[in-house]
């Protein structure tokens, strides 16, 4: 075993600070600590060793292997292809493997490199947000995970890791999301077994607000989404290899009590923070069968935190334009639910269902977008992307792709439209 202090001079990756590195049988390991410590160290067991910084490694390059998920040392000038292989079915990180990102929030919160919010001109969404990117092969370097705020998680339904963002906020959060997507695209891939889930936080914790949001989404699943999403978005069993549905359409409820009883499995007693009976310790979320809907309300109905609304029906993408659109679109939806709640605070739930459903039927999405933002560029972007999503799904279906696996088609159409539109989201 060789250990040394890695200096920031070539041939080591740009931007690396001094790092204690361990090389064992050609494998290089190191650990990134919190940014506040100004250091990155490698642990061997429960100890670390600062060794000879003058160790001569002339003639060798440090290279990251996407196959194994760690760095390897190779002779300078050589170009082995093994490091380009995209690996899967392993977890090459030095921190514990978890199913929930919240367990690593403290570890990542001070390490992520973000732009000063005052320097970002992107319109800020009204709510915090976070993305779960499922991947099928390839691994991100650990220090890139910390730098970009992407937390590797375990997911038994996919081939590699799920990368969950830290909690994102405002225009700076959108700017970081763009960087996260670009980094993931460099190191990982996804397939038809993968999905993309989006969480929004800061939504009012009240039964009426939750029910209004449910009615809005119930309407959209039977109307507008039909023109924006692949035909099998709510029938994943028809294309996933395990034949399971992970994203069903919402059933119809005319009261919050019925909604709560269906999703939680017990009568509503006035609390929105009790554990779900199918996962009381919050360690086996896959046992909660009623979380597999396009709108997942389990976090809002149960547990103390995080209290987020989850949208589960999106196909995976590393295209930042599509990611931005859906952040803004879901922000519009939850913002609308908050606005309607203030108007219906004293109304009964049966009245609320009828009122909200009729409200959605009587309002075009363009009208709702105009009410959501006064920014002309953002309005044009959101309205244009609705038409673009329609063009994408119709093109995919024209060649028999009903689940949206042909992301190359999506990228061509989205990128071409955005370029030709001349829209600048930072004006």
Secondary structure as UniProt FT lines:
FT   STRAND          2..6
FT   TURN            10..11
FT   TURN            14..15
FT   STRAND          19..24
FT   TURN            25..26
FT   STRAND          27..29
FT   STRAND          31..32
FT   HELIX           35..37
FT   STRAND          40..41
FT   TURN            45..46
FT   TURN            53..54
FT   TURN            58..59
FT   STRAND          60..65
FT   TURN            66..69
FT   STRAND          70..75
FT   TURN            76..77
FT   HELIX           82..84
FT   HELIX           101..104
FT   HELIX           105..108
FT   TURN            109..111
FT   HELIX           117..119
FT   STRAND          128..134
FT   HELIX           142..148
FT   STRAND          150..153
FT   TURN            156..157
FT   STRAND          162..165
FT   HELIX           170..187
FT   TURN            192..193
FT   STRAND          196..201
FT   HELIX           207..221
FT   TURN            222..224
FT   HELIX           225..228
FT   TURN            231..234
FT   HELIX           236..238
FT   TURN            241..242
FT   HELIX           256..264
FT   TURN            277..278
FT   TURN            280..281
FT   HELIX           285..287
FT   HELIX           289..291
FT   STRAND          295..296
FT   HELIX           298..301
FT   STRAND          308..314
FT   HELIX           320..343
FT   TURN            345..346
FT   HELIX           349..362
FT   HELIX           365..372
FT   HELIX           376..398
FT   TURN            399..400
FT   HELIX           407..421
FT   TURN            425..426
//
